[in-house]
Amino acid sequence: MKISLPEIQNKIKSAISFRAINPHNHWRNLLYVFFAIIILLVVFSLYLLYEIKNQQMFQTEVKPTETSVLINDKLFKKVNDSFAGKLIKEKEIENGIHQYKDPSI
């Protein structure tokens, strides 16, 4: 029951035949694979949407936090006083309370 090397080679060649390549079948198989992947992705996204809508997934817990002061009161008062002073000077200039000398005379 010896099998010779040429017989083994002939069996391998018949199993892997390049004449049996059919591009239409390959493209159809690729189409089926990608269609199945798309269907799986749609089903998974609908599942996630259902879980999120029912608040089963991605829940957030509201933690009570103390309110902290974000503004330094001293600096805020200083800036507010600066703007108030500039507003007073602007009104004085508009009303003409101070008379400025003309430097060209």
URLIN-V869929 format. One record per residue. N is the residue number from 1. RES is the residue in one letter. SS is DSSP state (alpha for helix, beta for strand, coil for the rest). PHI is phi in whole degrees, -180 to 180 (* if undefined). Layout:
n->N res->RES ss->SS phi->PHI
n->N res->RES ss->SS phi->PHI
//
This chain:
n->1 res->M ss->coil phi->*
n->2 res->K ss->coil phi->-85
n->3 res->I ss->coil phi->-109
n->4 res->S ss->coil phi->-80
n->5 res->L ss->alpha phi->-62
n->6 res->P ss->alpha phi->-63
n->7 res->E ss->alpha phi->-67
n->8 res->I ss->alpha phi->-64
n->9 res->Q ss->alpha phi->-64
n->10 res->N ss->alpha phi->-64
n->11 res->K ss->alpha phi->-66
n->12 res->I ss->alpha phi->-65
n->13 res->K ss->alpha phi->-65
n->14 res->S ss->alpha phi->-72
n->15 res->A ss->alpha phi->-73
n->16 res->I ss->coil phi->-110
n->17 res->S ss->coil phi->-105
n->18 res->F ss->alpha phi->-76
n->19 res->R ss->alpha phi->-75
n->20 res->A ss->alpha phi->-87
n->21 res->I ss->coil phi->-71
n->22 res->N ss->coil phi->-130
n->23 res->P ss->alpha phi->-64
n->24 res->H ss->alpha phi->-64
n->25 res->N ss->alpha phi->-67
n->26 res->H ss->alpha phi->-65
n->27 res->W ss->alpha phi->-66
n->28 res->R ss->alpha phi->-65
n->29 res->N ss->alpha phi->-64
n->30 res->L ss->alpha phi->-62
n->31 res->L ss->alpha phi->-62
n->32 res->Y ss->alpha phi->-63
n->33 res->V ss->alpha phi->-64
n->34 res->F ss->alpha phi->-69
n->35 res->F ss->alpha phi->-64
n->36 res->A ss->alpha phi->-64
n->37 res->I ss->alpha phi->-65
n->38 res->I ss->alpha phi->-64
n->39 res->I ss->alpha phi->-61
n->40 res->L ss->alpha phi->-63
n->41 res->L ss->alpha phi->-66
n->42 res->V ss->alpha phi->-66
n->43 res->V ss->alpha phi->-63
n->44 res->F ss->alpha phi->-65
n->45 res->S ss->alpha phi->-68
n->46 res->L ss->alpha phi->-66
n->47 res->Y ss->alpha phi->-63
n->48 res->L ss->alpha phi->-62
n->49 res->L ss->alpha phi->-61
n->50 res->Y ss->alpha phi->-63
n->51 res->E ss->alpha phi->-65
n->52 res->I ss->alpha phi->-69
n->53 res->K ss->alpha phi->-64
n->54 res->N ss->coil phi->-87
n->55 res->Q ss->coil phi->57
n->56 res->Q ss->coil phi->-93
n->57 res->M ss->coil phi->-131
n->58 res->F ss->coil phi->58
n->59 res->Q ss->coil phi->-81
n->60 res->T ss->coil phi->-119
n->61 res->E ss->coil phi->-98
n->62 res->V ss->coil phi->-85
n->63 res->K ss->coil phi->-100
n->64 res->P ss->coil phi->-70
n->65 res->T ss->coil phi->-123
n->66 res->E ss->coil phi->-78
n->67 res->T ss->coil phi->-77
n->68 res->S ss->coil phi->-105
n->69 res->V ss->coil phi->-84
n->70 res->L ss->coil phi->-94
n->71 res->I ss->coil phi->-113
n->72 res->N ss->coil phi->-77
n->73 res->D ss->alpha phi->-64
n->74 res->K ss->alpha phi->-66
n->75 res->L ss->alpha phi->-67
n->76 res->F ss->alpha phi->-64
n->77 res->K ss->alpha phi->-64
n->78 res->K ss->alpha phi->-63
n->79 res->V ss->alpha phi->-67
n->80 res->N ss->alpha phi->-63
n->81 res->D ss->alpha phi->-64
n->82 res->S ss->alpha phi->-63
n->83 res->F ss->alpha phi->-67
n->84 res->A ss->alpha phi->-65
n->85 res->G ss->alpha phi->-63
n->86 res->K ss->alpha phi->-67
n->87 res->L ss->alpha phi->-66
n->88 res->I ss->alpha phi->-63
n->89 res->K ss->alpha phi->-64
n->90 res->E ss->alpha phi->-64
n->91 res->K ss->alpha phi->-65
n->92 res->E ss->alpha phi->-64
n->93 res->I ss->alpha phi->-68
n->94 res->E ss->alpha phi->-66
n->95 res->N ss->alpha phi->-82
n->96 res->G ss->coil phi->76
n->97 res->I ss->coil phi->-67
n->98 res->H ss->coil phi->-95
n->99 res->Q ss->coil phi->-99
n->100 res->Y ss->coil phi->-98
n->101 res->K ss->coil phi->-77
n->102 res->D ss->coil phi->-81
n->103 res->P ss->coil phi->-72
n->104 res->S ss->coil phi->-81
n->105 res->I ss->coil phi->-89
//
